[in-house]
Amino acid sequence: MVEPNEGCSLTVEQLQTIINDTDSQHQPKQCINGAEAIALILGYMGTKTVFAYAGTSELALCDAVDRQPSLELVNGRGDKESAFMAAGGTLLRPQRSAAILHGARGLTNAAGAVADARRSEVGTVFIVGLPSSTSVKYLPPHAERGLLSAIGTFVDWWWEAPSMAEIEEDSGLASEFCKKIVEAIETIAQMPTRPAMIGIPQDVAEMSWIPINAVVDVVREFSTPLANNHVKMSEDQDLSDAISLIAQAKKPVILIDDYALKYSGIVKAIDIFSKHINAPVLQLRYRRGPMLFERLRYEYVHNFVGWLNQFSKEHRELVAGCDLFITIEDRNIYRRVVGDLPESRKIAITGFPEKTIKNDYISESDVIVEASPTETMLRIVNALPPKKDHQWWSFDIERAARVTPEPADELVEYQRTGIVQAVGSAFVDSKQPVLVDDSQMFGGIISERYDLLPKDIRVFGSHGGFVGSGVSVATGIAIVERDCSVVCTLGDQGFTNSIQGLICAIEQEAPITYIVCNNGMSVSLTKQANATDSSWFDGGKRGYLKNTPKWSYVGLARSLGMFGVKVSVPIGPDEKTVAAGIAELHDAVAQCKNHDGPKLIELVLPSEPAAWRGIWLTQGFEQVEAITS
């Protein structure tokens, strides 16, 4: 029987008690509405925070979440902001946060955030409020035909709840509804993680039609925490073939993509594996677009030789001379990004083989092992005796890393180092340092000096290249994981496309520091335009790629009630002024650490090309040659 809801007070804790009580005579008989069922299942399966920017269709969902003591409802103050915040809140632990979005107008507004979550492989669930079953055919403003199927191309799993007419005809749909909610959460928790989307009509959310027993029966099957390292295991033959190739190899080389670093225990596994098979380890480096992502550390992986630098003669010879090339969790290892790959046999260890196959380096004679890279490497180690050979590679790792066709002046390099040291000082004495980058050029400078960051830092960037995601993603982490020390580095373009996310950060007193790099213009696009055709925008003289005149980032922050400070570091020949600016930046970072809630530093850097030499490649690696000296 379907009835208007009068308010259910059942909590997640009470649900757990019911589940533990196997006496069916004690089970409650009343029905709850669709919104309450979703809130109960979210809370039961580990979600802690739900970001929402509700319209009429989502009020029941928001109310149900808000009434759950174990759930926190946060007004994201925007559709894409709520989606990005939910994505951010799950970066350290999948399923910790979710987003509620408003029908067509909200979901289309947030489509870029949903797509970015998929590309960055973030495990969160987006719950979309749809028009009531009886009104959807009239296409009210928040309805569009085929909405979920269209936006569903940006997620790997989506489902739309049935209409009330269908529910009234089939009592079994209550159980099916609960199973689908559980399936969505189970999907986002599996490695490699990815988002899921659920659509629920307003009347389905508001009417009482789901027996509590249906919820109990479904979630009882999932009474143990989900293992977020689960991934489909490859065929035994694939693993055996990989073991055989490794056993025969004399000069194997390992190349990882930063996606691998999402797996629990992966760093230790890479260290054990690479030493066991006597292989150097390189990591893919992105040289334009978003450039700062999490990287391995020499302290933790003995055989790590740094970012892959195809300008380096040593790196090119190392790759070309190997007799077995092993990639780990490859997403973007294709020629434009990494240059020429060796002719040798190859093994790809990945949880997402489709994204490896697209990169066109795996032939029929090569091997793909579809499995958790952590588990696979340890299984290979257990299957093979350690190689006793002496280390077969030898070169100056630091020198190889520095090779570039566009070297900056030594003074400029020194000054960049001082700036990154100041940024790193934000994490001194912090429990869990987290850096979210949405800056591109500034991130490129930091990536070159990655070892100045704390050894245990987690670093996240947008693999979808969404300029304007950083503020909300970092805010989501800061709200959901309040024990973390969160810094968000931003470009001026990224900041102007994300300022709406500051409202929620202020309201929630999120413990976060935003550092906005104001270099006066889009330096990256100006450089790219000049390299393509120097006549474009008159070599940067026309104003399109420049920042908005009379716009003050720190002024905006202060007007919103945030602590803000402006620092200028004019990288260049005036050493005394630059040194004073870097000292002032250190002081600004220290001041931010003494203020609660969100803080903002506007870091003014020059736009002159000399200050940014070596950052942002204007050509792909299929177009460049190694540098011999």
C-alpha positions in Angstrom: 0.0 0.0 0.0 1.3 3.4 -0.9 0.6 6.3 1.5 1.7 9.9 2.0 4.7 9.9 4.3 4.2 11.1 7.9 7.9 11.0 8.8 10.0 8.0 9.7 12.3 8.3 12.7 14.2 5.1 11.9 18.0 5.7 12.2 20.9 3.9 10.8 21.8 2.6 14.3 18.2 1.3 14.7 18.5 -0.3 11.3 21.6 -2.1 12.4 19.8 -3.4 15.5 16.9 -4.7 13.4 19.4 -6.4 11.1 21.1 -8.1 14.0 17.7 -9.3 15.4 16.9 -12.4 13.4 13.5 -12.9 14.9 11.2 -11.9 12.1 8.3 -11.4 14.7 10.1 -8.4 16.0 10.6 -6.7 12.6 8.7 -3.4 12.1 5.9 -3.6 9.5 5.6 0.1 8.5 6.6 1.5 5.2 9.1 4.3 4.5 9.4 6.5 1.5 12.0 6.3 -1.2 14.1 9.2 0.1 14.3 7.6 3.6 15.3 4.3 2.1 18.1 6.0 0.2 19.3 7.9 3.3 19.2 4.7 5.4 21.2 2.7 2.9 23.7 5.5 2.3 24.4 5.8 6.1 24.5 2.1 6.6 27.1 1.6 3.9 29.5 4.2 5.1 28.5 7.6 3.5 29.1 10.4 6.0 28.4 13.7 4.1 25.9 14.6 1.4 26.3 17.8 -0.6 23.1 19.2 -2.1 21.7 22.2 -3.9 18.0 21.3 -3.9 15.0 22.2 -5.9 11.4 21.0 -5.3 12.1 17.5 -6.4 14.9 16.9 -3.9 13.3 18.3 -0.7 12.3 14.9 0.5 15.8 13.5 -0.1 17.4 16.4 1.7 15.0 16.1 4.6 15.6 12.3 4.9 19.4 12.8 4.9 19.2 15.7 7.4 17.2 13.6 9.9 19.8 10.9 9.9 22.2 11.4 12.9 25.0 9.5 11.1 24.7 11.7 8.0 25.7 15.4 7.5 23.7 17.4 5.0 25.7 20.3 3.5 24.3 23.0 1.2 26.9 23.1 -1.6 25.4 26.4 -2.8 25.6 25.3 -6.4 25.0 22.3 -8.6 28.4 21.7 -10.0 29.9 22.8 -6.7 28.0 20.1 -4.9 29.1 17.5 -7.4 32.7 18.5 -7.2 32.6 18.6 -3.4 31.1 15.1 -3.3 33.9 14.0 -5.6 36.5 15.6 -3.4 35.1 14.1 -0.3 35.7 10.6 -1.7 39.2 11.0 -2.9 40.8 9.6 0.2 38.1 7.1 0.9 35.5 6.0 -1.7 31.8 6.4 -0.8 32.4 8.8 2.1 30.3 11.5 0.4 27.5 11.8 -2.2 25.6 14.6 -4.0 22.0 15.4 -4.5 21.3 17.3 -7.7 18.2 19.0 -9.1 16.7 17.4 -12.2 17.7 18.7 -15.6 18.7 22.2 -14.7 20.9 21.0 -11.8 22.3 17.9 -13.5 23.1 19.7 -16.8 24.8 22.5 -14.7 26.9 19.8 -13.0 27.6 17.7 -16.1 31.2 18.9 -16.3 31.8 17.8 -12.7 30.2 14.4 -13.3 32.4 13.9 -16.4 35.5 15.0 -14.5 34.7 12.6 -11.7 34.5 9.8 -14.3 37.8 10.8 -16.0 39.6 11.1 -12.6 38.0 7.8 -11.5 36.3 9.1 -8.3 34.0 6.8 -6.3 31.0 8.9 -5.5 27.3 8.6 -6.2 25.1 11.4 -7.7 21.4 11.3 -6.7 19.2 13.2 -9.2 15.7 14.4 -8.2 13.4 14.0 -11.2 9.9 15.4 -11.7 6.9 13.4 -10.3 5.8 10.5 -12.4 2.6 12.1 -13.3 4.0 15.4 -14.5 7.2 14.3 -16.3 5.3 13.9 -19.6 4.6 17.6 -19.6 8.3 18.4 -19.4 8.4 20.9 -16.6 11.5 23.1 -16.4 13.5 20.4 -14.5 12.7 17.6 -17.0 14.3 16.6 -20.2 13.6 13.5 -22.3 16.3 10.9 -21.9 18.1 13.0 -19.3 19.8 10.2 -17.3 20.6 8.2 -20.4 22.3 11.2 -21.9 24.3 12.3 -18.9 24.7 8.6 -18.0 27.4 8.4 -20.7 29.6 10.3 -18.2 29.4 7.6 -15.5 29.9 3.9 -15.7 26.7 3.0 -13.8 23.3 4.7 -13.8 19.8 3.7 -13.0 16.4 5.5 -13.0 13.8 4.4 -10.5 10.4 3.3 -11.8 7.3 5.4 -11.8 4.7 5.3 -9.1 2.3 3.6 -11.6 4.8 0.8 -12.1 5.4 0.5 -8.3 1.6 0.2 -7.6 1.4 -2.7 -10.1 4.5 -4.6 -8.8 5.2 -5.0 -5.1 8.5 -6.6 -5.9 9.9 -3.2 -7.0 10.5 -2.2 -3.4 13.2 -4.8 -3.0 14.6 -4.0 -6.5 14.8 -0.3 -5.5 16.8 -1.1 -2.4 19.1 -3.5 -4.3 19.9 -0.8 -6.9 20.9 1.7 -4.2 23.2 -0.9 -2.7 24.5 -1.8 -6.1 25.4 1.8 -6.8 27.3 2.2 -3.6 29.0 -1.2 -4.1 30.0 -0.1 -7.6 31.7 3.2 -6.6 33.7 1.4 -3.9 35.3 -1.1 -6.2 38.7 -0.4 -7.7 39.2 1.2 -10.1 36.7 3.5 -8.6 34.2 5.5 -10.7 31.0 7.5 -10.1 27.4 6.2 -10.3 24.2 8.1 -10.8 20.6 7.4 -9.5 17.5 9.2 -10.7 14.4 9.2 -8.5 11.0 10.9 -9.3 9.7 13.3 -6.7 6.6 11.2 -5.9 8.7 8.1 -5.5 10.9 9.9 -3.1 7.9 11.3 -1.1 5.4 8.5 -0.9 5.6 5.7 1.7 5.8 2.4 -0.3 9.0 0.6 0.8 8.5 -1.9 3.7 11.3 -1.6 6.2 11.7 -5.3 5.9 12.7 -4.8 2.2 15.6 -2.5 3.3 16.6 -5.0 6.1 16.6 -8.0 3.8 18.7 -6.2 1.2 21.4 -4.6 3.4 21.7 -7.7 5.6 23.6 -9.3 2.6 26.1 -6.5 2.9 26.8 -6.4 6.6 30.6 -6.3 6.2 32.5 -3.3 4.9 33.2 -3.3 1.2 36.8 -4.0 0.2 37.8 -0.9 -1.8 40.7 -2.8 -3.5 38.4 -5.4 -5.1 38.9 -5.6 -8.9 38.1 -8.4 -11.3 41.0 -10.9 -11.3 42.6 -11.7 -14.7 42.7 -15.2 -16.2 45.3 -17.4 -14.6 46.9 -17.9 -18.1 47.5 -14.1 -18.4 49.3 -14.1 -15.0 51.3 -17.1 -16.0 52.3 -15.5 -19.2 53.4 -12.4 -17.4 55.4 -14.4 -14.9 57.2 -16.3 -17.7 58.1 -13.0 -19.5 59.5 -11.5 -16.3 61.5 -14.7 -15.5 63.2 -14.4 -18.9 63.8 -10.6 -18.8 67.3 -9.3 -18.2 66.5 -5.6 -18.4 62.9 -4.9 -17.4 61.6 -1.3 -17.0 58.5 -0.3 -15.1 56.4 2.8 -16.0 53.5 3.7 -13.7 50.7 6.2 -14.2 49.5 8.1 -11.1 46.2 6.3 -11.2 48.0 3.3 -9.6 48.6 5.4 -6.5 44.9 5.1 -5.6 45.4 1.5 -4.6 46.0 0.6 -1.0 49.5 -0.8 -0.4 50.6 0.0 -3.9 53.8 1.9 -3.0 55.2 -0.9 -0.9 54.2 -3.4 -3.6 56.1 -1.4 -6.3 59.2 -1.3 -4.1 59.1 -5.0 -3.4 58.3 -5.9 -7.0 60.9 -3.6 -8.6 63.7 -4.8 -6.4 62.7 -8.5 -6.8 62.8 -8.3 -10.6 65.7 -5.8 -10.7 63.8 -3.1 -12.6 64.0 0.7 -12.6 60.7 2.5 -12.0 59.7 5.6 -13.9 56.4 7.6 -13.6 54.5 9.3 -16.3 54.7 13.0 -16.2 52.1 15.4 -17.8 53.8 18.4 -19.4 50.8 20.5 -20.3 47.3 21.0 -19.0 47.0 19.9 -15.4 50.6 18.9 -14.5 50.7 18.2 -10.8 49.6 14.8 -9.6 50.8 12.4 -6.9 54.2 10.9 -7.5 56.3 8.1 -6.0 59.1 9.0 -3.6 62.7 7.8 -3.7 62.5 7.3 0.1 59.8 4.6 -0.4 60.7 3.0 -3.7 64.4 2.2 -3.9 64.5 1.7 -7.7 62.5 4.9 -8.5 64.4 7.1 -11.0 61.9 9.9 -11.3 59.4 11.4 -13.7 59.8 10.0 -17.2 61.7 12.7 -19.1 61.9 11.9 -22.8 64.1 15.0 -23.4 66.7 13.1 -21.4 69.1 11.0 -23.5 69.6 8.7 -20.4 65.8 8.1 -20.0 65.3 7.4 -23.7 68.2 5.0 -23.8 66.9 3.3 -20.6 63.4 2.8 -22.2 64.7 1.8 -25.7 67.2 -0.6 -24.2 64.9 -2.7 -22.1 63.9 -6.2 -23.0 60.6 -6.0 -21.2 58.4 -3.0 -20.7 55.9 -3.1 -17.8 53.1 -0.5 -17.4 51.1 -0.2 -14.2 47.6 1.2 -14.2 48.1 3.0 -17.6 45.5 5.5 -18.7 47.5 7.9 -20.8 50.7 6.1 -21.9 50.5 7.0 -25.5 53.1 8.5 -27.9 52.1 12.1 -27.6 52.5 12.0 -23.8 55.5 9.6 -23.5 57.3 9.6 -26.8 58.5 6.4 -28.5 58.0 3.2 -26.5 60.4 0.2 -26.9 60.0 -2.6 -29.4 60.4 -5.1 -26.6 57.6 -7.3 -25.3 55.2 -5.6 -22.9 53.1 -6.4 -19.9 50.2 -4.1 -18.8 49.0 -4.6 -15.2 45.7 -2.7 -15.0 42.2 -2.7 -13.5 40.9 -1.0 -16.6 42.2 -2.7 -19.7 40.1 -0.8 -22.2 42.0 2.4 -21.3 45.3 0.6 -21.9 44.3 -0.9 -25.2 43.3 2.5 -26.6 46.9 3.6 -26.3 48.0 1.3 -29.1 51.2 -0.2 -27.7 49.9 -3.6 -26.8 50.3 -6.2 -29.6 49.0 -9.8 -29.8 52.3 -11.1 -28.4 52.0 -8.9 -25.3 50.2 -9.6 -22.0 47.4 -7.7 -20.2 46.8 -8.7 -16.6 43.5 -7.3 -15.5 43.7 -7.3 -11.8 44.6 -5.2 -8.8 48.2 -4.1 -9.4 49.0 -4.4 -5.7 47.9 -8.0 -5.5 49.3 -8.9 -9.0 52.8 -7.6 -8.2 52.9 -9.5 -4.9 51.7 -12.7 -6.6 54.5 -12.4 -9.2 57.0 -11.9 -6.4 55.8 -15.0 -4.7 56.0 -17.0 -7.9 59.6 -16.1 -8.9 63.0 -16.2 -7.2 64.6 -12.8 -6.8 67.0 -11.7 -9.5 70.5 -11.6 -8.1 71.9 -9.5 -11.0 73.7 -6.2 -10.3 71.7 -3.1 -11.0 71.9 -2.8 -14.8 71.0 0.9 -15.1 73.3 3.7 -14.0 73.0 7.5 -14.6 72.7 10.7 -12.7 69.0 10.7 -11.8 68.8 14.4 -10.9 70.7 15.5 -14.0 68.4 13.4 -16.2 65.3 14.9 -14.6 66.5 18.5 -15.3 67.2 18.1 -19.0 64.9 20.4 -21.0 65.0 22.1 -24.4 63.9 25.3 -22.7 66.1 25.8 -19.7 65.3 28.7 -17.3 67.9 31.0 -16.0 69.6 29.6 -12.8 68.4 32.5 -10.8 64.8 31.9 -11.9 65.1 28.2 -11.0 66.4 29.2 -7.6 63.6 31.6 -7.1 61.0 29.1 -8.1 62.5 26.7 -5.6 62.0 29.3 -2.9 58.3 29.7 -3.8 57.7 26.0 -3.6 59.5 25.7 -0.3 57.1 28.4 1.0 54.1 26.5 -0.3 55.4 23.3 1.4 55.8 25.1 4.7 51.9 25.1 4.9 52.1 21.4 5.8 54.7 21.6 8.6 53.5 19.6 11.6 50.3 18.6 9.8 48.7 15.2 10.4 47.7 14.3 6.8 48.8 16.8 4.2 46.6 17.1 1.0 47.3 19.3 -2.0 44.6 19.9 -4.7 46.0 21.6 -7.8 43.9 23.5 -10.3 46.7 25.8 -11.5 48.4 24.2 -14.5 51.5 26.5 -14.9 52.0 26.9 -11.1 51.4 23.2 -10.7 54.1 22.6 -13.3 56.6 24.5 -11.2 55.7 22.5 -8.1 55.8 19.2 -10.0 59.5 19.9 -10.9 60.2 20.3 -7.2 58.0 17.6 -5.9 60.5 16.4 -3.4 60.1 19.7 -1.5 56.6 18.6 -0.5 56.1 16.3 2.6 56.9 12.6 2.1 53.4 11.5 3.0 51.4 14.1 1.0 48.4 13.2 -1.1 48.2 15.2 -4.3 45.2 15.4 -6.6 44.6 17.1 -9.9 41.9 17.0 -12.5 42.5 14.3 -15.1 39.5 15.7 -16.9 41.3 19.0 -17.3 38.4 21.0 -15.7 39.7 24.5 -15.1 37.6 25.6 -12.1 37.2 22.3 -10.2 39.8 22.9 -7.5 38.0 25.2 -5.1 35.1 22.8 -4.7 37.0 19.6 -4.8 39.4 20.8 -2.1 36.5 22.2 -0.1 34.9 18.8 -0.2 38.0 17.1 1.2 38.3 19.7 3.9 34.7 19.3 5.0 34.6 15.4 4.9 38.1 14.8 6.2 38.6 17.5 8.8 41.7 16.0 10.2 43.6 16.7 7.0 45.6 19.8 6.2 44.3 20.9 2.9 45.9 23.4 0.5 44.5 24.2 -2.9 46.8 25.8 -5.5 44.9 27.7 -8.1 45.5 29.5 -11.3 43.7 32.8 -11.8 41.5 31.3 -14.5 40.7 28.3 -12.3 39.8 30.6 -9.5 37.4 32.8 -11.5 35.6 29.7 -12.7 35.1 28.3 -9.2 34.5 31.2 -6.8 30.9 30.0 -6.1 32.5 27.1 -4.1 33.9 29.6 -1.6 30.4 30.2 -0.2 30.1 26.7 1.2 33.6 26.7 2.5 32.9 29.9 4.5 29.6 28.6 5.8 31.1 25.3 6.9 34.3 26.9 8.2 36.3 24.4 6.1 39.9 24.2 7.3 41.6 25.0 4.0 44.1 27.4 2.5 43.7 28.6 -1.1 46.8 29.9 -2.9 45.8 31.7 -6.1 48.6 32.3 -8.6 47.9 35.6 -10.3 50.3 36.0 -13.2 48.1 38.5 -15.0 46.9 36.3 -17.9 46.6 32.8 -19.2 50.3 32.3 -19.7 49.8 28.7 -20.9 47.4 29.6 -23.7 49.5 32.6 -24.7 52.5 30.4 -25.0 50.6 27.8 -26.9 49.1 30.4 -29.3 52.6 32.0 -29.9 54.0 28.5 -30.7 51.2 27.7 -33.1 51.0 31.1 -34.9 52.8 34.2 -33.5 50.2 36.4 -35.1 47.4 35.1 -33.0 46.2 37.7 -30.5 49.1 39.9 -31.8 51.5 37.8 -29.8 49.5 38.2 -26.6 49.1 42.0 -26.9 45.3 41.9 -27.3 43.3 41.5 -24.1 41.4 38.3 -24.6 43.8 36.1 -22.7 44.5 38.6 -20.0 42.9 38.7 -16.6 39.9 40.9 -15.8 41.1 44.5 -15.1 40.7 45.9 -11.5 39.8 42.4 -10.2 41.2 41.6 -6.8 41.2 37.9 -5.6 42.2 38.8 -2.1 39.7 41.6 -2.1 36.9 39.2 -3.0 38.0 36.8 -0.2 38.0 39.6 2.4 34.6 40.8 1.3 33.3 37.3 2.0 34.7 37.3 5.5 37.8 35.2 4.8 41.3 35.9 6.0 43.3 37.0 2.9 46.7 38.3 2.2 48.4 39.4 -1.1 52.1 38.7 -1.8 54.1 39.7 -4.8 57.2 37.7 -6.0 58.5 39.3 -9.2 60.6 36.4 -10.4 63.6 37.9 -12.2 66.8 39.8 -11.9 65.9 42.0 -8.8 67.2 39.4 -6.3 66.6 41.5 -3.3 63.0 42.2 -4.0 62.3 38.6 -5.0 63.9 37.4 -1.7 61.8 39.8 0.2 58.7 38.5 -1.6 59.5 34.9 -0.9 60.0 35.7 2.8 56.7 37.5 2.8 55.1 34.4 1.2 56.5 32.2 4.1 55.0 34.7 6.5 51.6 34.7 4.8 51.5 30.9 4.9 52.3 31.0 8.6 49.6 33.6 9.2 47.1 31.3 7.5 48.0 28.4 9.8 47.0 30.6 12.7 43.5 31.4 11.4 40.5 29.0 11.5 38.2 28.3 8.5 39.1 29.1 4.8 42.0 31.4 4.0 43.3 32.8 0.8 46.7 33.9 -0.4 46.9 35.9 -3.7 50.4 35.2 -5.0 51.3 37.7 -7.7 53.8 36.3 -10.2 55.0 37.9 -13.5 53.6 36.9 -16.8 56.9 37.3 -18.7 58.0 34.2 -20.5 61.4 34.1 -18.8 59.7 33.3 -15.4 57.9 30.3 -16.9 60.6 28.8 -19.2 60.5 25.0 -19.4 56.9 24.9 -18.1 54.1 23.7 -20.6 55.2 21.9 -23.7 53.7 23.3 -26.9 54.5 20.0 -28.7 53.8 16.4 -28.0 56.7 14.0 -27.5 56.1 12.5 -30.9 57.5 15.8 -32.3 60.6 16.2 -30.1 64.1 14.7 -29.9 66.3 13.8 -27.0 68.9 16.3 -25.8 72.4 14.9 -25.8 74.1 17.3 -23.5 
